[in-house]
Amino acid sequence: DGYIDFVEYIAAVSLLLKGEINQKLKWYFKLFDQDGNGKIDKDELETIFTAIQDITRNRDIDPEEIVTLIYERIDVKGEGELTLEEFIDGAKEHPDIMDMLKNLMDLTPVLEIIVKGRQPAIQD
């Protein structure tokens, strides 16, 4: 519905922390598929990668470069969009892309900021 409730949030965080690779890739795909048409295109992927980098402040690789690499390796039909099956199979076949996705989608720094923000300040 375009909103995330608390239960969905907890399920997503739990999945990111301990889910199996197929579950994680399906979740990533659903996140990337902004218009819900069952395919992800370059613009959708770049938009999400940019947003995640804004949140995590991890800007090691330009989102456009990441998207170009993913589509060069995974979009074997050259259609400019990926189905869930193509995305999962392609990510699993290319360990470097899988590592890049894991690193980019690592929300540990964000969780640390949230936890530190909730801890009371230590007084002298």
C-alpha positions as CSV (number, residue, x, y, z in Angstrom):
1,D,0.0,0.0,0.0
2,G,3.0,2.3,-0.2
3,Y,3.5,2.4,3.6
4,I,5.4,0.1,5.9
5,D,4.0,-0.8,9.3
6,F,5.9,-2.0,12.3
7,V,5.4,-5.7,11.7
8,E,6.6,-5.3,8.1
9,Y,9.6,-3.3,9.3
10,I,10.6,-6.0,11.9
11,A,10.1,-8.7,9.3
12,A,12.4,-6.9,6.8
13,V,15.1,-6.2,9.4
14,S,15.0,-9.8,10.6
15,L,15.2,-11.1,7.0
16,L,18.2,-8.8,6.3
17,L,20.0,-10.1,9.4
18,K,19.4,-13.8,9.1
19,G,17.4,-14.7,6.0
20,E,18.5,-17.1,3.4
21,I,19.9,-15.8,0.1
22,N,16.8,-16.4,-2.0
23,Q,14.6,-14.6,0.6
24,K,17.0,-11.7,0.7
25,L,17.1,-11.4,-3.1
26,K,13.3,-11.6,-3.3
27,W,13.1,-8.8,-0.7
28,Y,15.7,-6.7,-2.6
29,F,13.8,-7.2,-5.8
30,K,10.5,-6.2,-4.2
31,L,12.1,-3.1,-2.8
32,F,13.7,-2.2,-6.2
33,D,10.4,-2.8,-8.2
34,Q,9.0,0.6,-7.3
35,D,6.0,0.5,-9.7
36,G,5.2,-3.1,-8.8
37,N,5.1,-4.4,-12.4
38,G,7.3,-7.5,-11.7
39,K,10.3,-6.1,-13.4
40,I,13.1,-3.7,-12.3
41,D,14.5,-1.2,-14.8
42,K,17.7,0.9,-14.5
43,D,16.0,4.0,-13.2
44,E,14.3,2.1,-10.4
45,L,17.5,0.4,-9.4
46,E,19.5,3.7,-9.5
47,T,16.8,5.6,-7.5
48,I,16.9,3.0,-4.7
49,F,20.7,2.7,-4.7
50,T,21.0,6.5,-4.4
51,A,18.4,6.6,-1.6
52,I,20.2,3.8,0.3
53,Q,23.5,5.6,-0.1
54,D,21.9,8.8,1.2
55,I,20.7,6.9,4.3
56,T,23.9,4.9,5.0
57,R,26.3,7.6,3.8
58,N,28.2,4.9,2.0
59,R,29.2,6.4,-1.4
60,D,32.1,4.2,-2.3
61,I,30.6,3.4,-5.8
62,D,28.5,5.7,-8.0
63,P,24.9,4.2,-8.2
64,E,25.0,4.6,-12.0
65,E,28.2,2.5,-12.2
66,I,26.5,-0.2,-10.0
67,V,23.5,-0.3,-12.2
68,T,25.6,-0.4,-15.4
69,L,27.6,-3.4,-14.0
70,I,24.5,-5.2,-12.9
71,Y,22.8,-4.8,-16.3
72,E,25.9,-5.7,-18.3
73,R,26.2,-9.0,-16.3
74,I,22.6,-10.0,-15.5
75,D,20.4,-8.6,-18.3
76,V,21.5,-11.3,-20.8
77,K,18.5,-10.6,-23.1
78,G,19.4,-6.9,-23.2
79,E,15.8,-5.7,-22.5
80,G,16.8,-3.0,-20.0
81,E,14.7,-4.6,-17.3
82,L,15.0,-7.7,-15.0
83,T,12.4,-10.2,-13.9
84,L,12.7,-11.7,-10.4
85,E,14.1,-14.9,-11.9
86,E,16.7,-13.1,-13.9
87,F,17.7,-11.0,-10.9
88,I,18.0,-14.0,-8.5
89,D,19.8,-16.2,-11.0
90,G,22.1,-13.4,-12.1
91,A,23.1,-12.3,-8.6
92,K,23.8,-15.9,-7.6
93,E,25.9,-16.5,-10.7
94,H,28.1,-13.4,-10.1
95,P,29.6,-13.4,-6.6
96,D,30.9,-9.8,-7.1
97,I,27.4,-8.5,-7.7
98,M,26.1,-10.5,-4.7
99,D,28.9,-8.9,-2.5
100,M,28.1,-5.5,-3.9
101,L,24.4,-5.9,-3.1
102,K,25.2,-7.2,0.4
103,N,27.5,-4.2,1.1
104,L,25.1,-1.7,-0.4
105,M,22.1,-3.1,1.5
106,D,23.9,-3.3,4.8
107,L,21.9,-1.2,7.2
108,T,24.1,-1.9,10.2
109,P,25.4,1.7,10.3
110,V,21.8,3.0,10.3
111,L,20.8,0.6,13.1
112,E,23.9,1.7,15.1
113,I,22.9,5.3,14.8
114,I,19.3,4.5,15.9
115,V,20.5,2.5,18.9
116,K,23.0,5.2,19.9
117,G,20.4,7.8,19.6
118,R,18.1,6.0,22.0
119,Q,20.8,5.5,24.7
120,P,20.9,8.2,27.4
121,A,23.8,10.5,27.3
122,I,26.6,9.8,29.7
123,Q,27.1,12.6,32.2
124,D,30.4,13.5,33.8
